[in-house]
Amino acid sequence: MKGPLMLAMDVHPGVASASSACMIFFTSFTATTSFFVFGLLDPQYGPVCFCIGFIATYFGQIGLSILMRRAQRNSYIAFSIGAVVLLSAILMTVQSLLSIAEGEHHSSGGICGKET
């Protein structure tokens, strides 16, 4: 939610995107480390998720750079941030509704937690 906040404060879209990505990198690294230390993360997920994230980020950055260069517009950064926030909200709503319908009670580990 850092990107949309910075965009609302009239920060340049490139700066907002880079700043929020840097902050998210450190917070996600810290969260991953904490989950791993407390045994809530399956070690087999780490390398797979890292590779998927790296590849998706690489190709997304290349695609967005090409699009921005051709169109000469920075608004595509703001649109991509908005699209990610919207997609996240929709998917979290669907997951919550499915969990409620199935009567699931989640533990603190979520989908990454080890079965006890």
N, C-alpha and C positions, 0 to 999 in steps of 0.2 A: 504494500500500500504506500510505499515511499514514493514511487514514480508518479502516481496520480496526484499526490499531495504537492510534489515539487512542480508539476505542470500547472496546478491551480495557483501556485505562487509565482507564475510567469518565469520559471526557470527554463532555459533553452532545452528543447527535447533531448538533444544529444547529451547534455550535461546531466539531466535528470535520469536518463537511462543508464549512463555509465556510473553515476553515483549510487543509484539504487542497486545495480548489479554488484558493485564492490561491497556494499553493506550486506547484501543477501549472501554473498560468498562467505563472509566471515561468520554471520549468524548461522548459516546452514552447516558450516564446518564444525562450529561449536556444538550445535544440536546433535549432529551425527556422532561426534566424539562422546558426548554425554550418553546417548542411547547405547553406544557400543560398550562404554565402560560399565554401565549398569545392566548389561546383558539383555537389553530390550531390542537389539538389532541382530538379525541373522547375518553373519559375516559373508555369506554367499551373495547377498543382495548388493553389497558395497561396490565391487568391481563392475557388476552389470549396470547398476544405476549410474555410476560414474561415466562409463563408456557411452551409454545412451544420452546422458545429459551433455557430455562433451561434443558428441557428433551432432546432436540436434542444435546446440548453440552455434557450432561452427557453420553449419549449413544455413541456419537462420540468419546469422550475421552476414554471410556472403549474399544471400538472397535480398536482404533488406538494403545492404549497401548498393547492390546493382540497381534496385528499384529506386532508391533515393537519387542515385547519380543520373539515371535516365530522366526522372521527373523533376529534378532540382527542387525537391520539397522535403522539409524536415517533419511534416505532419504525419508521415507514415510511422515514425517512432511513437508518437502519441497514440495513433490508432492501434498499433501493435500492443502497447501497454494496456489500453482499454480492452482490447480483444482478450488478452490473457486474464485480466481481472474478471471480465464477463464469463468467460469459459470456466474459470475456477469457481465462480459463484454458482453457475448452473450445475457443474459436476458435484460440488459439495451438497447442493440441495437434493439432487437425485440420490446420492449415496445416503444422505440422512433419511430420506423418505423410504428407501429400500430397507435400511436398518430398522426403522420404526415398524415397517410392515412385517418384517421377519421376527420382530421382538428381540433383537440382539441387544446385549448390554456390553459396551466396549470397555476393555481394560485400558490402563494407561499406555500400553504399547501400541495400540492401534493395529494396522495391518502389518507393521514391521515387528511386532512383538513375538517373542518365542512362545510356543505353546507350553503351558505348565502342566 
